[in-house]
Amino acid sequence: MHTMWKGSIGFGLVHIPIKLYAATESKDIRFRTLHEACHTPIRYQKYCPVCDKALESDELVKAYEFAPGEFVTVTDEDLNELKGDAAKTVEILDFIDLSEIDPIYFNKSYFVGPAENGEKAYTLLRKAMEETHKIGLARLTLHSKTHLAAVRVYEKGLLLETLFYPDEIRSVDQVPGIDSDLPVNERELDTAKQLIEQLATAFDPKKYTDDYRSALEDFLQAKIAGQEVKKPKQAVQKRNVVDLLSALEASIAGAGRNERPSASKAAHTKKKAPLTLNKKKKA
């Protein structure tokens, strides 16, 4: 596994040498852009329109645009000086309960592994956090940015999850329509709660798959093998549901017959057949 970052975890006067490793990976299937005439992959060049020429990497500098068309340049040395010692330290600021962090703050996950001569201190920290049921709220510099992060026990090791800062989270008040406090029918509410209880289950991540990626992989393999690619027809679901209560009751009835749709199909159905509240049939 590729080491993405080397440094130490620091809390109080304790410093534990560590390494960070990517805990997740993108499974997205990426496409290249080709020249249609000869099927050659195209190249994107860094080009200066004033000098009318393509540029090499050593001809480029970083700059901040403080006003339209006006820049101040900065060097890597300038930025490294600002980072100081924080560039190589995961500094734990506080120990808190994981439940205190809303999931909206979580950004990206990294496995934390001990570096050379750090195994004993690493194990001590992991066991102490495990027995106190606490996580570390930390700060570190990663990819030229200072992050907040949560350091927590994950299976037999430690996991670091970068967090958004509070000012990076948009206010929910910006969402149109959420201030509409419409009256809720008690029967509809009770039926909705009944449906939730009926569909409630323990979280098992293994049963959720990316159906589109799997279909795309099969499609591409068939193309590679020179097979005829067949596109399946999309079934059209007929619905006679005219109000929210009927939809909930129909869902409960369907759940009772084990007609529970997959997560991806449920999301697709929501988009295709939005329900309206107390919509009456026309005479």
FIVO-500100 format. One record per residue (C-alpha): residue number from 1; residue in one letter; x, y, z. Coordinates in steps of 0.2 Angstrom, whole numbers, always signed. Layout:
# residues N
(NUM; "A"; (X; Y; Z)),
...
# end
This chain:
# residues 283
(1; "M"; (+0; +0; +0)),
(2; "H"; (+7; +17; -5)),
(3; "T"; (+12; +29; +9)),
(4; "M"; (+4; +46; +6)),
(5; "W"; (+11; +55; +21)),
(6; "K"; (+24; +53; +34)),
(7; "G"; (+24; +62; +51)),
(8; "S"; (+18; +60; +69)),
(9; "I"; (+3; +60; +80)),
(10; "G"; (+6; +73; +94)),
(11; "F"; (-5; +75; +109)),
(12; "G"; (+2; +83; +125)),
(13; "L"; (+20; +79; +125)),
(14; "V"; (+18; +62; +116)),
(15; "H"; (+23; +60; +98)),
(16; "I"; (+21; +44; +88)),
(17; "P"; (+29; +42; +71)),
(18; "I"; (+15; +37; +59)),
(19; "K"; (+12; +35; +40)),
(20; "L"; (-5; +38; +31)),
(21; "Y"; (-12; +27; +18)),
(22; "A"; (-28; +30; +7)),
(23; "A"; (-42; +20; +15)),
(24; "T"; (-54; +22; +0)),
(25; "E"; (-52; +21; -18)),
(26; "S"; (-62; +27; -33)),
(27; "K"; (-70; +13; -43)),
(28; "D"; (-76; +25; -57)),
(29; "I"; (-73; +20; -74)),
(30; "R"; (-64; +34; -83)),
(31; "F"; (-64; +37; -102)),
(32; "R"; (-50; +45; -113)),
(33; "T"; (-54; +57; -127)),
(34; "L"; (-47; +52; -144)),
(35; "H"; (-45; +60; -161)),
(36; "E"; (-60; +52; -171)),
(37; "A"; (-49; +52; -187)),
(38; "C"; (-35; +41; -180)),
(39; "H"; (-40; +36; -162)),
(40; "T"; (-25; +45; -155)),
(41; "P"; (-27; +51; -137)),
(42; "I"; (-27; +70; -137)),
(43; "R"; (-15; +80; -125)),
(44; "Y"; (-19; +95; -115)),
(45; "Q"; (-6; +108; -116)),
(46; "K"; (-2; +122; -104)),
(47; "Y"; (-3; +137; -116)),
(48; "C"; (+1; +155; -114)),
(49; "P"; (-10; +166; -126)),
(50; "V"; (+1; +181; -125)),
(51; "C"; (+18; +172; -129)),
(52; "D"; (+8; +161; -141)),
(53; "K"; (+18; +145; -135)),
(54; "A"; (+16; +129; -125)),
(55; "L"; (+24; +130; -108)),
(56; "E"; (+34; +117; -98)),
(57; "S"; (+31; +114; -79)),
(58; "D"; (+47; +124; -74)),
(59; "E"; (+40; +139; -83)),
(60; "L"; (+25; +140; -71)),
(61; "V"; (+23; +149; -55)),
(62; "K"; (+9; +150; -42)),
(63; "A"; (-1; +166; -40)),
(64; "Y"; (-16; +173; -30)),
(65; "E"; (-28; +184; -40)),
(66; "F"; (-33; +197; -27)),
(67; "A"; (-43; +208; -41)),
(68; "P"; (-48; +204; -58)),
(69; "G"; (-32; +202; -69)),
(70; "E"; (-21; +207; -54)),
(71; "F"; (-9; +194; -46)),
(72; "V"; (+4; +191; -32)),
(73; "T"; (+15; +177; -34)),
(74; "V"; (+20; +164; -21)),
(75; "T"; (+33; +151; -20)),
(76; "D"; (+33; +134; -12)),
(77; "E"; (+46; +140; +0)),
(78; "D"; (+34; +154; +6)),
(79; "L"; (+20; +141; +9)),
(80; "N"; (+32; +129; +18)),
(81; "E"; (+37; +143; +29)),
(82; "L"; (+19; +147; +34)),
(83; "K"; (+16; +128; +37)),
(84; "G"; (+30; +127; +49)),
(85; "D"; (+31; +111; +60)),
(86; "A"; (+13; +108; +58)),
(87; "A"; (+17; +101; +40)),
(88; "K"; (+23; +85; +48)),
(89; "T"; (+12; +83; +64)),
(90; "V"; (-6; +77; +67)),
(91; "E"; (-9; +87; +82)),
(92; "I"; (-23; +81; +93)),
(93; "L"; (-32; +96; +100)),
(94; "D"; (-45; +87; +110)),
(95; "F"; (-53; +70; +114)),
(96; "I"; (-72; +69; +111)),
(97; "D"; (-86; +57; +108)),
(98; "L"; (-88; +52; +89)),
(99; "S"; (-107; +55; +91)),
(100; "E"; (-104; +74; +93)),
(101; "I"; (-98; +75; +75)),
(102; "D"; (-112; +76; +62)),
(103; "P"; (-108; +66; +47)),
(104; "I"; (-109; +81; +36)),
(105; "Y"; (-92; +86; +42)),
(106; "F"; (-83; +70; +36)),
(107; "N"; (-73; +72; +20)),
(108; "K"; (-60; +58; +16)),
(109; "S"; (-53; +43; +26)),
(110; "Y"; (-35; +37; +28)),
(111; "F"; (-28; +22; +37)),
(112; "V"; (-15; +27; +50)),
(113; "G"; (+0; +15; +52)),
(114; "P"; (+15; +16; +64)),
(115; "A"; (+31; +21; +56)),
(116; "E"; (+48; +14; +61)),
(117; "N"; (+50; +13; +80)),
(118; "G"; (+32; +19; +83)),
(119; "E"; (+23; +2; +85)),
(120; "K"; (+23; +2; +104)),
(121; "A"; (+16; +20; +106)),
(122; "Y"; (+4; +17; +92)),
(123; "T"; (-3; +2; +100)),
(124; "L"; (-4; +11; +117)),
(125; "L"; (-14; +25; +109)),
(126; "R"; (-26; +13; +100)),
(127; "K"; (-30; +3; +116)),
(128; "A"; (-32; +19; +126)),
(129; "M"; (-44; +26; +114)),
(130; "E"; (-53; +10; +112)),
(131; "E"; (-56; +8; +131)),
(132; "T"; (-61; +26; +134)),
(133; "H"; (-72; +26; +119)),
(134; "K"; (-65; +43; +113)),
(135; "I"; (-59; +49; +97)),
(136; "G"; (-45; +63; +94)),
(137; "L"; (-50; +79; +86)),
(138; "A"; (-34; +84; +77)),
(139; "R"; (-26; +96; +65)),
(140; "L"; (-14; +92; +51)),
(141; "T"; (-7; +99; +34)),
(142; "L"; (-11; +88; +20)),
(143; "H"; (-10; +92; +1)),
(144; "S"; (-6; +110; +4)),
(145; "K"; (-21; +113; +15)),
(146; "T"; (-23; +113; +34)),
(147; "H"; (-37; +101; +39)),
(148; "L"; (-47; +97; +54)),
(149; "A"; (-47; +78; +57)),
(150; "A"; (-55; +64; +67)),
(151; "V"; (-43; +50; +73)),
(152; "R"; (-52; +35; +79)),
(153; "V"; (-51; +16; +81)),
(154; "Y"; (-55; +6; +66)),
(155; "E"; (-55; -13; +68)),
(156; "K"; (-37; -17; +73)),
(157; "G"; (-29; +0; +68)),
(158; "L"; (-32; +19; +68)),
(159; "L"; (-41; +29; +55)),
(160; "L"; (-40; +47; +51)),
(161; "E"; (-54; +56; +43)),
(162; "T"; (-52; +74; +37)),
(163; "L"; (-66; +86; +41)),
(164; "F"; (-74; +101; +33)),
(165; "Y"; (-72; +117; +43)),
(166; "P"; (-89; +125; +49)),
(167; "D"; (-87; +139; +37)),
(168; "E"; (-86; +126; +23)),
(169; "I"; (-103; +119; +27)),
(170; "R"; (-117; +128; +19)),
(171; "S"; (-132; +134; +29)),
(172; "V"; (-147; +123; +27)),
(173; "D"; (-157; +139; +26)),
(174; "Q"; (-151; +141; +9)),
(175; "V"; (-162; +126; +3)),
(176; "P"; (-178; +133; -5)),
(177; "G"; (-195; +127; +2)),
(178; "I"; (-189; +119; +18)),
(179; "D"; (-197; +134; +28)),
(180; "S"; (-214; +128; +22)),
(181; "D"; (-221; +121; +38)),
(182; "L"; (-236; +111; +31)),
(183; "P"; (-248; +102; +42)),
(184; "V"; (-246; +84; +44)),
(185; "N"; (-260; +72; +45)),
(186; "E"; (-259; +61; +60)),
(187; "R"; (-264; +45; +51)),
(188; "E"; (-251; +48; +37)),
(189; "L"; (-238; +51; +51)),
(190; "D"; (-242; +35; +60)),
(191; "T"; (-242; +25; +44)),
(192; "A"; (-225; +33; +39)),
(193; "K"; (-218; +28; +56)),
(194; "Q"; (-225; +10; +54)),
(195; "L"; (-216; +9; +37)),
(196; "I"; (-200; +15; +44)),
(197; "E"; (-201; +2; +58)),
(198; "Q"; (-205; -12; +45)),
(199; "L"; (-190; -8; +34)),
(200; "A"; (-178; -5; +48)),
(201; "T"; (-163; -17; +48)),
(202; "A"; (-145; -18; +54)),
(203; "F"; (-133; -9; +42)),
(204; "D"; (-124; -22; +31)),
(205; "P"; (-113; -12; +18)),
(206; "K"; (-109; -28; +8)),
(207; "K"; (-127; -29; +2)),
(208; "Y"; (-126; -12; -7)),
(209; "T"; (-117; -12; -24)),
(210; "D"; (-115; +0; -39)),
(211; "D"; (-126; -8; -51)),
(212; "Y"; (-122; +5; -65)),
(213; "R"; (-103; +2; -63)),
(214; "S"; (-106; -17; -64)),
(215; "A"; (-117; -15; -80)),
(216; "L"; (-104; -3; -88)),
(217; "E"; (-90; -16; -84)),
(218; "D"; (-99; -30; -93)),
(219; "F"; (-104; -18; -107)),
(220; "L"; (-85; -14; -110)),
(221; "Q"; (-79; -32; -109)),
(222; "A"; (-92; -36; -122)),
(223; "K"; (-86; -22; -133)),
(224; "I"; (-68; -28; -130)),
(225; "A"; (-72; -46; -135)),
(226; "G"; (-81; -40; -151)),
(227; "Q"; (-98; -46; -145)),
(228; "E"; (-115; -39; -149)),
(229; "V"; (-120; -27; -135)),
(230; "K"; (-138; -29; -131)),
(231; "K"; (-147; -15; -121)),
(232; "P"; (-160; -21; -109)),
(233; "K"; (-177; -13; -111)),
(234; "Q"; (-182; -3; -96)),
(235; "A"; (-198; -9; -87)),
(236; "V"; (-211; +5; -85)),
(237; "Q"; (-219; +4; -68)),
(238; "K"; (-238; +8; -68)),
(239; "R"; (-244; +18; -52)),
(240; "N"; (-261; +22; -47)),
(241; "V"; (-256; +30; -31)),
(242; "V"; (-265; +47; -28)),
(243; "D"; (-259; +53; -11)),
(244; "L"; (-245; +50; +1)),
(245; "L"; (-255; +39; +13)),
(246; "S"; (-259; +27; -1)),
(247; "A"; (-241; +26; -5)),
(248; "L"; (-236; +23; +12)),
(249; "E"; (-249; +9; +15)),
(250; "A"; (-244; +1; -2)),
(251; "S"; (-226; +1; +3)),
(252; "I"; (-230; -7; +19)),
(253; "A"; (-240; -20; +10)),
(254; "G"; (-226; -23; -2)),
(255; "A"; (-213; -24; +12)),
(256; "G"; (-224; -37; +20)),
(257; "R"; (-223; -48; +4)),
(258; "N"; (-204; -46; +4)),
(259; "E"; (-205; -34; -11)),
(260; "R"; (-192; -23; -5)),
(261; "P"; (-182; -14; -19)),
(262; "S"; (-163; -12; -19)),
(263; "A"; (-156; +5; -13)),
(264; "S"; (-152; +10; -31)),
(265; "K"; (-169; +5; -38)),
(266; "A"; (-178; +14; -24)),
(267; "A"; (-169; +30; -28)),
(268; "H"; (-173; +28; -46)),
(269; "T"; (-191; +25; -42)),
(270; "K"; (-192; +41; -31)),
(271; "K"; (-185; +51; -46)),
(272; "K"; (-197; +44; -58)),
(273; "A"; (-213; +45; -48)),
(274; "P"; (-213; +59; -36)),
(275; "L"; (-228; +59; -24)),
(276; "T"; (-239; +73; -20)),
(277; "L"; (-248; +76; -4)),
(278; "N"; (-267; +74; -3)),
(279; "K"; (-269; +75; -22)),
(280; "K"; (-287; +72; -27)),
(281; "K"; (-292; +63; -43)),
(282; "K"; (-301; +73; -56)),
(283; "A"; (-319; +69; -58)),
# end
